[in-house]
Amino acid sequence: MRPPDTKNTQRIGLLLVPNFALMSYASATEPLRAANLIAGTDLYDVVQLSVDGNAVLNSSGLSVACAALAEGGPSCHTIFVCAGGSPRDWLPAEAGHGTLRKLSRQGVRIGGISSGAYVLAAAGLLDNRDFTIHWEHAGVLREAFPHLSPRQARYVIDGDRVTCAGGIAPLDMMHAMISERMGSHFARRVCDWYLHTAVAEPGAPQRGSAPERFGTHHPALLAVLEKMEASIEHPLGRREMAKLVRVSTRHLDRLFSENLDKGFLETYRDIRLDHARRLVEQSPLSVGEIAFACGFSSAGHFSRAFKARFQATPYALREKISSE
């Protein structure tokens, strides 16, 4: 067994993107601080970076001083792009794409936290790679980069690419990275420091289970609901869904009515419209493209259904977001 590496200080860079999530940032950096305290030496040196070297505001409105990526990046062992928000917030990171590619060629390990994987995808750093992204941004990434397929995992380590779904998942990711360097016993001590007693496996789900999300435990109904979530662009009919779970269409209607107080069509439409809202808020797709991506036959039909559910048209919601 290789002895723990306590002689060299690893520099970990956080490339901060405007409106990065404070929770994700803390979950990634605090375990490294605790590791230094427990070891009694500087195992890790955390540096905050931005593309231009200017301070960056996080999701709570706090300003974080940063060094420039081009200047501080080359000395890093690993750089994580830490992002949140929406594509509008990720635009400043485009200026750093070339620098990230250069750093990768120089041997710097590159990672993404929360929606940071979107920035890596845009930089061409996730082609032919296994990776993950926060579930809220997965649909946006697939629409923008159809050749990529993120996994719904808490974190994924694929050689010199490390991606994480954000939230508290970086705690699990850092446990793996500290274990990789210092051994599992030491990493366990770091987790205990933060009362993080249940370390999740990499492939553990990002979201609550289907029974928790939908408020039902009926197996046939859950199978249909999960199929609805997986077939947004090309919705399946009632007959096909009933055949999938081997019940009659009448019985399927009864399951929806008794368990959800909503019908089959209304439930399916709401699932598609909720996905559409995320695309309106986060993606650069036109309203017409979003309509077809969510299984609507026309932009007009989509806009009417959207307004009925959210009391605003897709255009109005997008305009409101742009003006904020």
C-alpha positions in Angstrom: 0.0 0.0 0.0 1.3 3.4 -1.0 2.0 5.6 2.1 0.0 8.9 2.4 1.5 11.9 0.7 2.0 14.5 3.4 5.1 16.1 2.0 3.7 18.1 -0.9 1.0 20.7 -0.8 -1.6 20.2 -3.5 -3.0 23.5 -4.9 -6.7 23.2 -5.7 -8.2 26.0 -7.8 -11.8 27.0 -7.8 -12.7 28.9 -11.0 -15.7 30.8 -9.9 -18.5 31.8 -12.3 -20.9 34.6 -11.4 -23.7 33.4 -9.1 -21.9 30.2 -8.2 -23.7 28.3 -5.4 -22.3 29.0 -2.0 -23.4 25.6 -0.7 -21.4 23.8 -3.5 -18.4 26.0 -2.9 -18.3 25.4 0.8 -18.9 21.6 0.4 -15.9 21.5 -1.9 -13.5 23.6 0.1 -14.2 23.0 3.7 -13.1 19.3 3.7 -9.7 20.4 2.4 -9.4 22.9 5.3 -10.4 20.2 7.7 -7.8 17.8 6.2 -5.1 20.4 6.8 -6.2 20.9 10.5 -6.4 17.1 11.1 -3.0 16.4 9.5 -1.3 19.4 11.2 0.2 20.4 7.9 -0.8 22.1 4.7 -1.9 19.1 2.5 -4.0 21.4 0.4 -3.9 25.1 -0.7 -7.2 26.4 -2.0 -7.1 29.3 -4.4 -10.0 31.2 -5.9 -9.8 32.0 -9.6 -11.8 34.0 -12.1 -11.2 34.4 -15.9 -10.1 38.0 -15.6 -8.8 38.1 -12.0 -11.7 40.2 -10.8 -13.8 39.4 -7.8 -16.9 37.3 -8.3 -20.3 37.5 -6.6 -21.8 34.2 -5.4 -25.5 33.2 -5.1 -25.8 35.0 -1.8 -24.4 38.3 -3.1 -21.0 37.9 -1.4 -17.9 39.0 -3.3 -15.0 36.7 -3.4 -11.5 38.0 -4.4 -9.9 36.0 -7.2 -6.6 35.6 -9.0 -6.6 35.4 -12.8 -7.0 31.9 -14.3 -4.0 32.3 -16.6 -1.7 33.3 -13.8 -2.9 31.1 -11.0 -4.0 28.0 -13.0 -0.6 26.5 -14.0 0.4 25.9 -10.4 -2.8 24.0 -9.6 -3.0 20.2 -9.2 -6.7 20.4 -9.9 -9.1 23.2 -11.1 -12.8 23.0 -10.5 -15.2 25.2 -12.5 -17.8 26.1 -9.8 -21.0 27.4 -11.4 -24.7 27.7 -10.7 -27.4 30.0 -12.0 -28.2 29.9 -15.7 -26.4 30.1 -19.1 -26.4 33.9 -18.8 -24.1 33.6 -15.8 -21.9 31.1 -17.6 -21.1 33.4 -20.5 -18.1 35.1 -18.8 -16.4 31.7 -18.6 -16.3 31.4 -22.4 -13.2 33.6 -22.3 -11.5 31.0 -20.3 -12.2 28.0 -22.5 -8.8 28.2 -24.3 -6.9 28.6 -21.0 -8.7 25.5 -19.5 -7.8 23.5 -22.6 -4.2 24.6 -22.4 -4.0 23.8 -18.6 -5.5 20.3 -19.3 -2.8 19.7 -22.0 -0.2 20.7 -19.3 -1.5 18.0 -17.0 -3.8 20.0 -14.7 -6.8 17.9 -13.6 -10.0 19.7 -14.6 -13.3 19.3 -12.9 -16.8 20.9 -12.8 -19.1 21.4 -9.8 -22.9 21.8 -10.2 -23.3 23.4 -13.7 -19.6 23.7 -14.1 -19.8 20.7 -16.3 -21.7 22.8 -18.9 -18.7 25.1 -19.1 -16.4 22.1 -19.6 -18.6 20.8 -22.3 -18.6 24.1 -24.1 -14.8 24.1 -23.9 -14.7 20.7 -25.5 -13.3 19.0 -22.4 -16.0 16.4 -21.9 -16.0 14.7 -25.3 -15.7 10.9 -24.9 -15.8 11.4 -21.1 -17.9 10.0 -18.3 -19.3 12.9 -16.3 -22.3 14.3 -14.4 -24.0 17.6 -13.8 -26.7 18.9 -11.5 -30.0 17.3 -12.5 -31.6 20.8 -13.1 -29.1 21.5 -15.8 -28.9 18.1 -17.5 -31.7 18.8 -20.0 -30.1 22.1 -21.0 -26.7 20.4 -21.6 -28.2 17.6 -23.7 -30.0 20.1 -25.9 -26.9 22.2 -26.4 -24.5 19.2 -26.8 -26.5 16.3 -28.1 -23.4 14.2 -28.5 -22.8 14.2 -24.7 -24.7 12.2 -22.2 -24.3 13.1 -18.5 -24.9 10.5 -15.8 -27.4 11.1 -13.0 -24.7 10.5 -10.4 -23.5 12.5 -7.4 -20.0 12.6 -8.7 -17.9 11.0 -11.5 -14.1 10.6 -11.6 -12.9 9.7 -15.0 -9.1 10.0 -15.0 -8.2 13.7 -15.2 -11.8 14.8 -15.3 -13.8 15.1 -12.0 -17.4 16.3 -12.1 -19.9 16.7 -9.3 -23.6 17.5 -9.2 -23.2 20.3 -6.6 -25.1 20.9 -3.4 -23.7 18.7 -0.7 -22.4 16.1 -3.2 -18.9 17.7 -3.2 -18.6 16.4 0.4 -18.8 12.9 -1.1 -16.4 13.7 -4.0 -13.8 15.2 -1.6 -14.0 12.1 0.5 -13.0 10.1 -2.6 -10.2 12.5 -3.5 -8.8 12.7 0.0 -9.0 8.9 0.3 -7.1 8.6 -3.0 -4.3 10.6 -1.5 -4.4 10.0 2.2 -6.3 6.7 2.6 -9.9 5.9 3.6 -9.3 6.1 7.4 -8.0 9.7 7.2 -10.8 10.7 4.8 -13.3 9.2 7.3 -11.9 11.5 10.0 -12.5 14.5 7.8 -16.1 13.4 7.2 -16.6 13.0 11.0 -15.4 16.5 11.4 -18.5 17.7 9.6 -20.9 15.1 11.0 -21.0 13.6 7.5 -21.6 10.1 8.7 -23.3 8.7 5.6 -20.9 9.1 2.6 -22.8 8.4 -0.6 -21.5 6.2 -3.4 -20.6 8.0 -6.6 -23.6 6.7 -8.5 -26.1 7.5 -5.7 -29.1 9.4 -7.0 -29.1 13.2 -7.0 -32.8 13.6 -6.4 -35.3 12.0 -4.0 -36.8 8.7 -5.1 -39.8 8.6 -7.4 -42.2 7.8 -4.5 -40.9 10.8 -2.6 -41.2 13.1 -5.7 -44.7 12.0 -6.7 -46.2 11.0 -3.3 -47.2 7.5 -4.3 -45.8 4.0 -3.9 -47.9 2.2 -6.5 -45.4 0.3 -8.7 -47.4 0.5 -11.9 -48.1 4.2 -11.5 -44.5 5.0 -10.6 -43.3 3.1 -13.7 -45.6 5.3 -15.9 -44.5 8.5 -14.2 -40.8 7.7 -14.7 -41.5 6.8 -18.3 -43.2 10.2 -18.7 -40.0 11.9 -17.4 -37.9 10.0 -19.8 -40.1 10.6 -22.9 -40.7 14.3 -22.9 -39.7 15.0 -26.5 -41.8 12.2 -27.9 -44.8 11.7 -25.5 -46.4 8.3 -25.4 -50.1 7.7 -25.5 -52.3 6.3 -22.8 -52.6 3.0 -24.6 -48.9 2.6 -24.9 -48.3 3.5 -21.3 -51.0 1.0 -20.1 -49.4 -1.7 -22.2 -46.0 -0.9 -20.7 -47.3 -1.7 -17.2 -49.8 -4.4 -18.3 -53.0 -2.7 -17.1 -56.1 -1.5 -19.0 -56.4 2.1 -20.0 -59.4 2.4 -17.7 -57.4 1.0 -14.8 -54.5 3.4 -15.6 -56.9 6.4 -15.5 -58.2 5.2 -12.1 -54.6 5.0 -10.7 -54.0 8.6 -11.6 -57.3 9.8 -10.3 -57.0 7.9 -7.0 -53.3 8.5 -6.3 -52.6 11.9 -7.8 -56.0 13.7 -8.0 -55.0 14.5 -11.6 -55.6 12.7 -14.9 -53.1 11.1 -17.2 -52.9 13.9 -19.7 -52.8 16.7 -17.2 -49.9 15.0 -15.3 -48.0 14.3 -18.4 -48.5 17.9 -19.6 -47.3 19.3 -16.3 -44.1 17.2 -16.4 -43.4 18.4 -19.9 -44.1 22.1 -19.0 -41.9 21.9 -15.9 -39.1 20.8 -18.1 -39.9 23.5 -20.7 -39.7 26.1 -18.0 -36.2 25.0 -17.1 -35.2 25.3 -20.8 -36.8 28.8 -21.1 -34.9 30.0 -18.0 -31.6 28.3 -18.7 -31.1 27.4 -22.4 -30.4 29.6 -25.4 -33.0 27.6 -27.4 -35.8 29.6 -29.2 -39.3 29.2 -27.9 -40.1 27.1 -31.0 -37.2 24.8 -30.4 -38.3 24.4 -26.8 -41.8 23.6 -27.9 -40.7 20.7 -30.1 -38.1 19.5 -27.5 -41.0 19.1 -25.0 -43.4 17.3 -27.4 -45.6 20.2 -28.5 -46.7 20.3 -32.1 -46.4 24.1 -32.5 -45.0 27.1 -30.7 -48.5 28.6 -30.4 -50.0 25.6 -28.7 -46.9 25.4 -26.4 -47.2 29.1 -25.4 -50.9 28.8 -24.5 -50.3 25.8 -22.3 -47.2 27.4 -20.7 -49.2 30.6 -19.9 -52.1 28.5 -18.4 -49.6 26.8 -16.1 -47.3 29.6 -15.1 -49.4 32.7 -15.7 -46.8 34.1 -18.2 -45.9 33.2 -21.8 -42.4 31.8 -22.4 -41.4 35.1 -24.1 -42.6 37.1 -21.1 -40.7 34.9 -18.6 -37.5 35.0 -20.6 -37.8 38.8 -20.9 -38.3 39.1 -17.1 -35.2 37.0 -16.5 -33.2 39.1 -18.9 -34.1 42.3 -17.2 -33.3 41.2 -13.7 
